[in-house]
Amino acid sequence: MAKLIQRPKGTQDVIPSTAYKWHTVEHIVSDAAARFGFKEIRTPVFEDTGLYVRSVGDTSDVVTKEMYTVSSKGDATFTLRPEGTAGAVRAMLENGVMNEGFPQKIYYIMACYRHEKPQAGRLREFHQFGIEMFGTQSPYADAEIILLAKSVLDDCGLKNIELNLNSIGCPECRAKYHAALKEYFASKKDELCDTCLERLDKNPMRILDCKSPICSKIAEGAPKILDYLCEDCANHFESLKKILTSYGIEYKINPKIVRGLDYYTRTVFEFVSTDIGAQGTVCGGGRYDGLVSELGGQPTPALGFGMGLERLILTMEKQGCDFIAPKTCDIYLVSMGADAQAKCAALAASLREEGYSAEFDLVGRGLKPQMRYADKIGAKFVCVLGSSELETGNVKIKNMRTGEQTDATLAKFNESFEALYINEVLAIDNDLAGDIASLL
């Protein structure tokens, strides 16, 4: 027997028994985005490598350590997207969407790729819900995206999620801050890890985000960016805090938040949970007012966030949140004999046209194995057809939850089943009954 080929390290399969969890979060995030006026965008899974070097920054861990880059025929190199913002900005510019009036508001649900050590909530292939807003400097826009992220987390039923907030200023005030950081860390350079020694000259703010216990301890005594903000950045941050307070959104000022990508400016934030271990950030984002011009567009303020769906699902599981129940078979039509199988096939086709999930035997099982299979797939109802039922035109529909059987005729089978189905839904959840009945 040939050796079984396994999935690549750092990836996971979404099999039918767990897909409903993904359906739940995908529905929640897309519904929340629509309520806030965001429209979907879809971009290629790979982009020109230069896009990420220019946007993410050549000193970031993403560019220096984590990108999956391949060469095509000729001299071009392409990279599997490590994040969604750069590709979204490129698409908005290339397709002229920036010319259609501001603010532009988009969202995406996509797979991203980073070569890093796999662990709980952190994979090499991971999925993100992201939103981007272009064309506004207002702190109300900052509050808007934070409120959208919070709405998603609330709709998922999550508890004990903390909003961490910071401002990393603009290029003007950040230059002064970089100088202060260099002076501070230079006095500690003998204790820094090799990676942080490289960061010291190129981008000392990245040292604040180092996961090394020694570097983290050193960073605790480093100068704070909030002490170096220019007047405009400081006023923007104060306005944002007042707006969040007026919304009743609690937050914690965390000067250590710098985000992992170099394009961020001013507002940066994270929603953090303690329920999924060290990788507790379930959402992170902020402003990137210089990115659009960096990628060839007109200077345009912009902001957004990314939310890892694997981490979101993991946190929901840890907290015992509810997921949308997986769709199961509405009715399984049990057949005994070739003629009965043909009739079952016809009934199934008719029921499916009316929106029901209907199945019948495709394997050639006997009566009892078919009944066991119907139970295994969670069929709500079962109907047995044999020569007697075909001859008389009379059948019984069994409610698999209660065991009750209801008489019906083959001539008006769909009408009888519809009535039973609505009653079943009413018995389980009165709130859903009206919605389902309106769809039937």
Buried (B, 14 or more C-beta within 10 A) or exposed (E): EEEEEEEEEBBEEEEEEEEEBBBBBBEBBBEBBEEBEBEEBEBEEBBBBEBBBBBBBEBBBBBBEBBBBEEEEEEEEBBBBBBBBBBBBBBBBEEEBBEEEEBBBBBBBBBBBBBBEBEEBBBBBBBBBBBBBBBBBBBEBBBBBBBBBBBBBEBBEBEEBBBBBBBBBBEEBBEBBBEBBBEBBEEBEEEBBEBBBBBBEEBBBBBBBBEBEEBBEBBEEBBBBBEBBBEBBBEBBEBBBEBBEEEEBEBEEBBBBBBBBBBBBBBBBBBBBEBBEEBBBBBBBBBBBBBBEBBEBEEBBBBBBBBBBBBBBBBBEBBEBEBEEBEEBBBBBBBBEEEBBBBBBBBBEBBEEEEBBBBBBEEEBEEEEBBEBBEEEBBBBBBBBBEEBBEEEEBEBBBBEEEEBBEBEBEEBBEBBBEBBBEBBBEEEEEEBEEBEEEE
